[in-house]
Amino acid sequence: MEDRMPSPVSDKSKRVPEWFSDGVISRFKAGISSVFILHGDITCLVPNPYADTETEWQYIPLQELLARVFDERDMMVFYNIATGARFLTPEMEQMFRKVAELEKDDDVSAKDPVAAAKAGLAAKRQIPREPELCLPLIEKVLNKMESVAVVIESAHFIAPESAGAILSPSERTHIERFRSWAQDGRVKRRKNIVLLLTDLSSKISGELRQAASRISTVFIPKSSAEERRRYILRLTKGGEKQQEIEKRLALLEKKLKSPKSAEAGVLEDELAELQETLEKFPRTFPVPEDFDINTFVNATQGMSLRQILEIFRSSRQAGLSIDLLFVREKKREILSNEYGDVMEVIDPDWGIDDIGGLENVKEYFREIIDAITRGEIRSIPQGITLMGPPGTGKTAIVEALAKESRYNFVKLKNARSMWVGQSEERTEKQQQGLWALAPVVIMNDEADLGEANRDAPKGDSGVSERILQSWMKFLSDSKIQGKIIMVNCTNRPDRMDAAMKRSGRSDDRIALLMPSCDGRASIFQVMFKKYKIATSLTDFRPYADATEGLSGADIRKIVLDAFKFASRQGKTEVDDESLQDAIADFIPSASQAEIDLMTLLAISESSSRRLLPANTKEIVADIKKRNIAFNCQEIIAQIEARNIIKLDKK
């Protein structure tokens, strides 16, 4: 009959978070692991398993949770390099010293005065704080005792990832020690468990994260929408018992206001008793009458319970109402502090109707937004690649997708670092942040740079390869569909790794080309409306004709310049003269050869003929006629060979 590992906790396991129940308890009971790496939101607040009796501590930190779920074990040890070993009770510390042979039994030492003196000195000696001295003592306890739980805090300081750097002999020893604990049958047979805590798993030695190490890695996620809802209700309304007491108090006060009866004394006694009980509960935070719990839950997406508590405390300290504007400002501040080095969290300002031209592309994104609204996940792409020359609306369309879908919106920053190991850490931090912010639209600008292509020479000891593999794994996860939409924006799709462009990671590759005459006229109209610039003009077709070859970004600049010219001339609105002056003054920034090459590459990499602009054929014909782009004729031949378009034969 197969041996099964006992649960590491008592019946309180039903009240622990799901990640702990599934990630730790289930794997421990199945005999898969006795050593675990817990990473992610290690500063989290979680519901207290003893909340029924500990009314003043409804939510507790992770370390307090571990102390409670392991409180029935014979030994519970917390260790970090700053404070050394800590124990739940003095009796546990005394037992640890005895099992670790830091002090001898009195009956042995009493027979020998010298031994007795040594024993007395040992009793006064502190448990060493240094890991090279303390970890061997913990190992003795794991090998000799049953029912031991060990929590190693900030484990990355003890067993760090080398990433090509030279580890010290003691660090190599710690890594091998942790691995030996995971593989030692005695540790499992004695029902012992070890938890290594770190914020990022990539900070821990890769030797411990390999499957062969038999160490399980468990991710601690940020709070879900339902968890945030329960916590916010707890902060603003109190727990169920607290609410019941408040309702009973209101009823008693109402009864006492009525003409006095024989029960008045009894009611007053009950009232006093309930008021005394209510004082034991944590104080709730006042909120305005129009406080909408659902809006607040959505606004705090990506935040931990501890960060939500920080928002409430900040509002109380500042004496401000906890409204949506305050929440958004504090959220931006908190998330910028947490993720600002690896991504930028942005509140999108413009929707699809604020974009001129690109009618077929806008219709495509409206279909995605409709699928999101209906919850039709199958119709939501996991990834999109927008290609084309600069200024053609890539940033605007991504921002519009985020705004109208009501998703969070982030722009990724370069994760590369000059310091050994930090590039992988920053990449993991980006991915953790995206999971926390989900649902989220991600703009990966200049996707052809950085870790874009495995074939390009790097000379960085494989860092770029590992980062690229990490992203490919992340973007291939079916769990992200409908929750995380990655939009790659690039001028040079040929420089992106082919694996990043395949279906599943980038379901649709869309060319955003220089606008047609009708498109430019539409952009002029939208820009005047978008920036609220008064104008006497109604027909923008002549100005569209005068700006052939310019991008949407160029037209935006012309409109803003026209406003400046009109202001200098004392005009209250832009007229024909001001706009003509702005057009005449404007000098395009990119060379025509570069624009032609980017245009051809975008067309050749497109995944849908339906999404190509209606004038694609004319655009390619003009490029072929100019023949100034590098490799122009060869790329056009490939476009025709793949039946993307067919040029007319002369």
N, C-alpha and C positions, 0 to 999 in steps of 0.2 A: 504493500500500500504506500502511495506517495506521501512523503513527509510534507507538511505545510507549515509555513512560518506563522507564528502567532501575530496578532495585530500589535503594533508598537504602542497603541493607546487603548484606553478603556472605551466604554460605550459613548464617550463624548465624541467619537469619530464621526457620528452622524451630524454633528454640528460644526465641524471644521470646514474651511473652504474647499471647494471642489478640486482645485489644483493640488491641495495637500492630500485629500482623500484618494484621488485617482493617481496622482504622481508619486506619492510616498507610501501611503498605507497599502494600497493595492499591490504595488511592486514588492513591498516588504513581505506581505503575506504570501505572495506567490513565490518567494525565494529568489526573485530576480536580483535584488540588490540589498545590501545592508549599509552602503555608503551612498550619499546623495549630494549632488551639487544643486543648491537652490539659488537661482539668479533672477534678476528682474527687479520688481518693486519690493526690495527687502526692508524698506522703511514703512511698509504698508500698515494700515489699521484694519483689523478684522473683528468680526463679532466674537464676543467673549462666550466660550462654552458654558461658563458659570453665570451668565447674565441674570438668571432667575434669582440667584441669591446675592450676587455682587451688583446690586442695582446702580451703584455709582460708577461702575466700569462696564458700560455696555459694549464699548469698542476698545480694543487693546492693541499694542504693537506686536509685531511678529514674535519677538523674543518672549513676551508675556504669554502668547498663545502656546509656544513650545513648552514653556514652563508648566502650563496648566495641563496640556494633553499628555505630558510625560511625568506628571507629578506622582503617579503611583509606581514609578520605577524605583529600583533599589538605589540607583545612582544617576544623578543628572549633573552634567558638567558643562558650563559655558567657558569658552576660552577665546581670548584675543591677545595680540602681542602687547597691547598697551596696559591692560589690567591683569593679565594672567588668568588663572583658573578661578571660577566662581561657582558656588554651589547653592542649591535650593535651601538647604538646612545646614546648621552646624554639624549635625550628626553625619550627614553625607561627607562633609569635609574631613571629619575625623576618620570615617571609614576609608576614604580615599588615601589619607596619609598612611593608614595602617596597611592597606593592600599594596600601595606603592612602595612600602618598606621605608617610609621616611621616619617611622618610629617603631620601636620593638615592644613586644609585650612586657608588662611590668614583671611578671613572674620569671621571665628569662633573665632580665637585666638585674633583678634584685639579688641574685646569687653572686654577682660580680660587681663590686663598687665601681670599677672602671667602666663596665658596660652600662651601669646605671647612670653614670655621669654623661656618657655618650648619648644615652637615650633621652636624658633631660635636655641636652643641647639640641637634639633632633626635634624634640617636641616644640622648642622655641623657634626652630628654623622655618622660614617661610617657604611655601611651595614656589619653586623657581618660575619666573615669568617668561624667560627666554624660551622660544619654541624648541631649540635644540636640547634643552634640559627638561622642559615640561612635557613635550609630546611623548618621550619614552616612558614617563610615569603614567600618562593616560593609556599608553599601549599595554602596560602591565595590568592596569585595571580592566581593560577590555578583554585581556586573555585569561584573567583569573575570576572575574565576577560575572554574574548573569544579570540580565535586565538593566543594562547600562545605556544611557543616551548621552551623546557628546555633540555639542554644537560648537563648530569652529567659525568664529566671526571674521569677516574680512580675510577669507582664506587666500585671496590673491596676493596678499603680502607675504604669505608663508610659502606658497607653491605657485610662483608666477609663471606666466607664459614667457618662453625665452625668445621666440621669433628671430632666431639667429644670434641673439646675444649670449654671452657666456654666463651661465648660472654659477653661483657660489657652491662649494661642496655641501654646505648645510641645506641650501635650497634643493639640491638634487636629492639629498637624503630625505627631506620632507616629502617630496613628490613620491619617492619610492615607498615611504612609510604609509602614506595614504592609500597607495595602490595595494600594498600588502594587506592593509586592513580590509579592503574590499574583497580580496581573494582568499582571505584566511577563513577556513571553515569553522574554526573555534569561535570567531566573532559571531557568525550566524547561529551556530548551535546554542550559544549563550543568550540568544535573543537580543543582541546588542545592535544599536543603530548609531550612525555618525552622519551629521549634516554639515556640509561646507557651505557657508553663505558668501555670496559676492553679488555685486550689482550687474556685472557683465561677465558671462561665462568665458568670453575670449581673454579675460585677464588671467584665468586659471590655466595652468600648464595643459597643453594639448595631450600630454601623456595620460592625464586623468579623464579627458573627455572622449577618448577612444572607446569603442564598444568592447574591446578586449580587456579594458580595465575593470569591467563589471561595476562601474560607478554610473548611476542613473542621473541624468541632468533634468531638472524640473524648473520650468519657467513660472514665475509669479507674475501674473498679468495685472495691469491696472484695473480698476473697478469697472464692472459692467453697468449698463443703464439701470437694471433692476437694483443692483447693489447701491448705486448712487441714490436712487429713489428712496430706498429704505433708510439710508444714512441721513439724507436731507430731511426726511420726515422725523427722524430721531432728533436731529438738531433743532428743528422748528416746532415740533409738536410733542416730543418726548416719546418714550416707549409705550407699548400697549397698556402696561400696568399703570404707568404715569398718567396716561389719558383717562383710564378708568377712575383713578383717584380724583382727578380734576373734575370729571363729570359728577362724581358722587359729592364732592365738595360744593359744586354749584347747586346741586339738588338740596343739600343740607342747608345751605345759606338761604335758599328760597323758602324752605319750610320754616326756618327760624324767623323770617320776616313776617310770617303770618301770626295771628293772635296766639299768645302763648298757651301751651297745653301741658299736660302732665309729662309729655315726652321731651320737653324742652331741655331739661338737664341732661338726659341721655344723648340727645342730638348734639349738644355742645361738647360733651365728652368725646363723642365720635369725631366731631369736627376737629377738635384739638389734636386727637390722635392721628387723623389723616394728614393734617397740616405738618405735623412732626415727621411723618413718613415721607411726605412729598419733598421735604427739605433734603432728604438723603439722595434724591435723584439729581443728576447734573442739570444746571440751569439751561433753559432753552433760549434760542436767539429770536428776538422779535423780527417779524417780517411784515411788510405792508399788506393791506386787505386784498389787493389785487395780485398778490404773489401767486404765480402759476408754476406749480411743481414740475409739470412736463417741460415747460420752456427752460427752467433751470437745469433739469436733467440733461437736456440736449446741449445747453450752453456749456456744461462742464465736461463734455466728452473729451477723453484723453487725460483727465486729471485723476489723481489718486484721492482716496478719502481724506488723507492727511492734508492734501492741498486744498480740498473743498473746505475743510475746517479752517485753514489759514485765511480763506476768503471771508468767512463769517466773522472770524476774530478781527480781521482788518477793518471790516465795515463797522463793527462795534467800537473799535479803538478810534476810528476816524469820525464816528458819530454820523455816518452816512447810511442812507437806506440801501438795502440789499437788492438793487434793481438790476435789470439785464445789462445796462451800460457798465455799471460797476463790475459785474461779473466778467464781462468781456475784457475790460481793461486789466483786471487782476489776472485773468487767465493768460492773456498775452504776456504779461510780465513774468508770471510763474513759468510758463512753458518756454519762454525765451531764456530764462535762467537755466532751465533743465536741458533743453535741446538746441539752444541758440548757436552752439558751436558746430552743429551738424545739419541743421535745417532752419528755415525761416517760416514761421507760422503767420499766415496772412489772412485778413478779412477781405474777401473779394468785393469789389465795388460795382462791377459792370456785368450786365446780363447779355444774353444773345442778341437782343434787340438793339444793343449799343454797339454792335459790330456791323460795319458796312460791307457789302459784297459777300462773297463766300456762301452763296445761297445753298448750294448742294451740301457743303460741309456743315452749315448751321442746321439743316434739316436732319443730317446724320446725328448730330449731338442732341437735337430735340428728341429723337427716337430713344437715345440712351436715357435722357432725363425722364421720359415717359415710362421707360422700363423700371427705372429706380422708384418712381412714384407708385407704380403698380406692384413693386416687389418681385418683378419677373427677372430673377437673377440670371437665368440662362441667356437673356438678351443683352446682358451687360458685359462688355469686353474686359478681360483681365488687364490688358495693356493696349496702348495706342502709340503709334509713332507718327508725329507730324513733321513733314519734311518740306524744305523749300528755302528760297533766299531769305535773308533777314528782312524784317518789317512787313511780313505778309499776314500777320495776325495770329501767330502760333500762341503767344502768351495770352492774348485777349480771349481766344476761344477756350483755352484751358481754365482761365479765371471764370469765364461765363458758365462753364460746366459745373464748377464747384459752387458758384453762387446759386444757380437755379436748381441744383440737386440738393442744396442745403448740406453739402458735405464740408468737412474741414478742408482747408487748402494749404499746402506747404510747398516750398521750393527747396530742393535738396542742395546742400553745399558740398564742396569738395571734401571728401573724407580723408584724403591723403595727409600724412604727417611725416615730418622729418625724423621723428623719434621711433625707435624700434618698438613694434607691437601696437602702436597707437592707431595705425590705419585700420587694422582689423577691429579694434575696440570701437572706433568711431563708426565703422560700418554696422556693427552689431547694435550700437546705440541708435543709429538711424532706423534700423528695422524694428527695434523695440518701440521706438517712438511712433512709427507708422501704425503698428498694431494698437498702441494705446489711443491714437487719434482716430482710428477707424470708426465710422466710414470717412474716408479721406481721398481727395484727389491730389496726386503728387505730380509736380512739374519737375522733370529732370532736364534742365536746360543744358544746351551744348552737350547732348548725349554722345556725340562723336569724340569727346575728349575723355581724359582720365583713363578708366579701365575699359575703354570701348572695344578694344580688339586684342585678342590673345596672340595674334600673329605679329603684332608690332613689338619691336625690341624694347625691353624694359630695364634690365640690369638691376632689379630690386629684390633679388633672392626669392622670387615667386610671390611677392606681396600682391601685385596686380592680379595674378592668376587666382589667388585665393579670394580676393575681393569679388572678382567677376563670378567665380563659382558660387559664392555666397548669394549674390544677387540673382543668379540664374535659378538657384534652389528656391529662393524666396518668391520670385515671380512665377514659378511653376506650381506653387502650392494652390491647389483648388480651393482651399479654405478662404483665400483672399477675394475670390470672385464676388463682386457686388459690394465688397467692403473697402477694398483698396484698389484704386484705379491709377496705374502708373502711365503717365503721358510723357514720352520721350520727345524732345524737340531738338531738331538737328538741321544744319545746313548741308552736312556731308554724310548722308546715310551709308555711303560706301566705306566709311571708316569705322562704323559700328560692327561689333562682332556678330556674325551671322546667327549664332544661337540666341542672341538677344532680340533678333528681329523675327524669329519664327513664330508661327501661330501657337497660342498658349501663353507666350510671354508678351507678344505684341500682336494681338489678333487682327488689328487693322493698321495699315500703313497708308497715310493720306498725304497727298501732295497739295501744299498751299502755294500757289504760284502768284506771279505778279498780276494784279487785277486787270480785268478788261475795261473797256471804256465805260460800260454800264456800271461795272463794279466800282470804278473810281468816282463816278457821279454819286453813287450811293454812299461811298465813304465820305465825300465832302458833306453831304446832307447830315449824316450821322454825327460827324465831328462837331458841326455847329450846334447840334442839339445836345450832344454829350457834354460839351464844355459851356453850354448856355451862353453862346456868343450871338448877340443880336446881328441880324443881317437883312439887307433889303433884297437879297438874291433869292430866287426860287428855282431857276433852271441852272443846274450845275454841269450840263453837258458840254458847253464850250470850255470850261475849265478842265473837265476830264480829257477832252481832246488835247489840251495844252500840256497835260502832265503824262503823256504816254511813256511807259517804261518805269514809272515811279511806283513805289510800294505804298501800302496803307499807312505805314509809319511816316513815310515822306509827306503824304498828304496831311496827316495830323500836324506835322511841323509847319507846313505851309499855312494851314488854317490858324494856328496859334500866332504865327508871324504876321498874318494879315490883321489879326486883332491888335497886335502891337503897332503896326503901321497906322491903322485907323485911329488908335488912341493918340499917337504922336501928332496926328493931323487934326486932333480935336473932334473927331467924329464919334458919335454914340453907337454906330453900327458899322459892320463891314460892308463896303460897297464894291462895285466892279473894280474901281481903281486900286483899292487896298489889296484885293485878292490877286489882281494881275501883277502888282508890284512884288508881292510875296512869291509868286510863281517865278517871276523873272530873277529874283534874288537868290533862289534856292539852287544849291549845287549838290547833286547826288553824291553819296559817300562811297559807294562800291563801284568797281569797274564793271563794264558790260560783260566782259569775258567771264568774270567770276559769277555774275548773276546767271549767265547762260549755262555754265557748267552745273551750278546748283540746281537750276531748273530741270535740266536733262536727267540728273541723278535722281531727283525727287520723282519724276515721271517713271523712270525705269524701275524704281523700287516700290512703286504703288501696288497695293494688293486688291484694288477695286477699280474697275473701269467706270462704274457708276459715279464714283466720287471725284473723278477727274473733272476739271473745269470744262465747260462747253467749248471754249476756244483753245483747248490744248493743241489741236491739230495746227491751228494758225500760229501758236507760240513756237512750236517745234519747227515749222516751216521758216519762220523768221530767223530762228537761231541757225538753221542750216544755211540760210542765205548769207548771214553774217560770217559764219565759219571762223569765229575768233576764239571759241572755247577750246580748252585742251581736250584732245581726243574726241572732238565733237562728232565727226562723221561715224566713228566706230560706235559710240553710245546710241546715236540715232538709228544705226543699222540694227542694234540689239533691240531697241524699242519696237521697230517694225517687225523684226523676226518673231517677237513674242506676241504680235498682234495687239499691242497696247493701242497703237494708232497706225493708220496707213496714210502716208503722204501721197498727194496726187502726183502722177508721173507727168513730166513735161514732154 
